[in-house]
Amino acid sequence: MYSGYDMPKKYYRIVSKGDAVRRARIVAGLTSADCANAIGVSRPMLSSIENGASTSVTTAHKIAGAVGKTFEELFDIVDTGPKRGP
């Protein structure tokens, strides 16, 4: 069991591939309000994700399911860990 001091650090972000989330939502025929309601986030939060804000793996999978796409089609996993030597 990890204590608060020895938890592994999160060195990645889940972000939309360009405007993939917005495009998929529109093609699926969903308004931003409809999609946000379907996945359980606010419309401004969905807009932030569509514009490149990071999100959780769970929310990313909910978005993908709502618009009929896979996680891999819509999101990139960006490494934010400390850079190691050359």
URSUL-V630007 format. One record per backbone hydrogen bond with DSSP energy under -1.0 kcal/mol. CO is the residue of the C=O (numbers start at 1). NH is the residue of the N-H. E is the energy in kcal/mol with one decimal. If there is no record, write none. Layout:
BEGIN
CO,NH,E
CO,NH,E
END
This chain:
BEGIN
11,80,-2.5
13,78,-3.0
14,55,-1.8
15,76,-3.2
16,18,-1.2
17,20,-2.2
19,23,-2.6
20,24,-2.5
21,25,-2.4
22,26,-2.4
23,27,-2.8
24,28,-2.0
25,30,-2.4
26,29,-1.5
31,35,-2.5
32,36,-2.5
33,37,-2.4
34,38,-2.2
35,39,-1.8
36,40,-1.3
36,41,-2.2
42,46,-2.3
43,47,-2.5
44,48,-2.2
45,49,-2.2
46,50,-2.8
47,51,-1.5
48,53,-2.8
49,52,-1.7
56,60,-2.4
57,61,-2.3
58,62,-2.0
59,63,-2.6
60,64,-2.4
61,65,-2.4
62,66,-2.3
63,67,-1.8
64,69,-2.6
70,74,-1.2
71,75,-2.7
74,17,-3.0
76,15,-2.4
78,13,-1.9
END
